[in-house]
Amino acid sequence: MHRLSNLQLFTICVLIWSTTWHAIVYQIAEVPPEWGVALRFSLAGLVVLAGCRWHGQRLRFTPRAHALFALQGVFMYSLSYICVYHAEGHVPSGLVAVGYSASPLLGGLGAWLLWRSPLPARFVAGGVAGVVGVALIFWPEFGKAGAAAALGTAFTAAAVLLATVGGLLVHAGARRDTPFWPSLGYSLFYSSLCSTALAGLSGLPLMLPGSVQWWGSLAYLVLAGTVVAFACWLTLQQRLGPGKAGTVGVATPVLALFVSAAFEGYRPDLLTALGALLALVGNVMILRSRASSPDPTQSATAS
């Protein structure tokens, strides 16, 4: 990854994370969301931890650290992604992606409440613009399919709230100098345990499909969506800092809408375009502010 230019790293992140939302559509078509999330993150966790072992990174941590990893996994990956998968069963994947534009404001407010992190006026204004933009994007869907849109909106809102809690926990781990990759690997592993438990308690049968689309989308989500994209994003963040690297989170939801329009039959109207523009402007305002809050890009782009 270190041989790639900043533009190449940015392009890889945006292209992958804007298309993983659509890849989830193939997953939920054949397997219940709980099992899909469990399988995806168990495999991703194994790949990440194996890579850590290969590179000689420390994998032994205190019980307190593992408790933090478990909480991160439960909120940021298990519960939030189960909600994402359910949401995409009711609304186009691009709308769910844009819904995450509301997460920076929630993360900033959470950081302010917990650690009294600065909360500049520009950051708040950008966050409010993002929330209003998301509301405008979802509004036309209620006229097309009211009940389905309501469920999709509720699941999206739940996913964003849960991911925000997970982001705050990641921020807490970073404040304790927890290594990124081992933290990610263990969090993914614990998330798979939680998702498996939820699937079992719900009485959902595990039946692995034989379709190429399902296995191909799973491999894409595990390898590209988790390992490759996070490696590129982390390298970009180390070079440019969280602020400039956060531009990935601005471009990704917009491109995800185009993916939905191209492959899911989604047809945005003028109100949707206005909402997308407002969410985009809000994200830019947030990135240009100097709020010391959890980096919104991690929860807002990865899917």
Disulfide bonds with the S-S distance in Angstrom:
none
